[in-house]
Amino acid sequence: MLKYQQIANEIQQDIEKNDLPQGTKLPVLETLMSQYKTSKSTVIKALSLLERKGLVYQVRGSGIFVRRRNRKGYISFSNQGFSDELSGFDISAKVLELDIRKPSAEVAFNLKIDPEDDVYYVKRIRYINGQILCLEESYYNKDIVTYLNNEIATGSIFDYISNALGAKIGFSDMYVHIQKLNEDEALHLGLLVGDPKLFVETIFYLNNGLPFDFSRISYNYEQSQFFFQSTGYSL
């Protein structure tokens, strides 16, 4: 983890630990430079990262201020995964399928791999406080995610990728659809065929731009609520 990322994490933890309300002014740059024993440019990069994450906002000539926090239980579409933002809830998973296979043409295209390359396929149900949250199907580039098993897949796969494999997760492209449940989805979500679903396809990338995960998630409309946050408008 780079120095500015570490500082950003520490500032975020301080905001959350002290439950700072919207509008709370952060210390000035010079104070943060002294506190973290680093350069002005590093502090600015850390604050810019927090601003992109929607945690703070800048008022020119006045300073950096805490932004309104996400409501509890809401999934933010700006984040990578949702284990952290739902940390106050009991999040669990049941693995339905886990195997190594050849990718379909669509999966190979999205992961930028050859059809003869191997991927890990993981199909699992995610739960929140014991209630079914979503049905998730993920395809991982095996050259990057070199090993998975049921034990890993019942927890946070992204934590494993970051901590155990040492990969640096960067950004994602997300495509959202409103659709109706098919028979398999309805069976696993405990709903009726034809019930509505929020269907999200996401391509996750390492910080060097390599795609490593192509996921399809069907959310249970009875248990899911979402949070969208912009960092600016272009008219």
Secondary structure by P-SEA (a helix, b strand, c coil): ccaaaaaaaaaaaaaaaaccccccccccaaaaaaaacccaaaaaaaaaaaaaaccccccccbbbbbccccccccccccccccccccccccccccccbbbbbbbcaaaaaaacccccbbbbbbbbbbbccccccbbbbbbccccccccccaaaaaccaaaaaacccbbbbbbbbbbbbbbbbcaaaaaaaccccccccbbbbbbbbcccccccbbbbbbbccccccbbbbbccccc
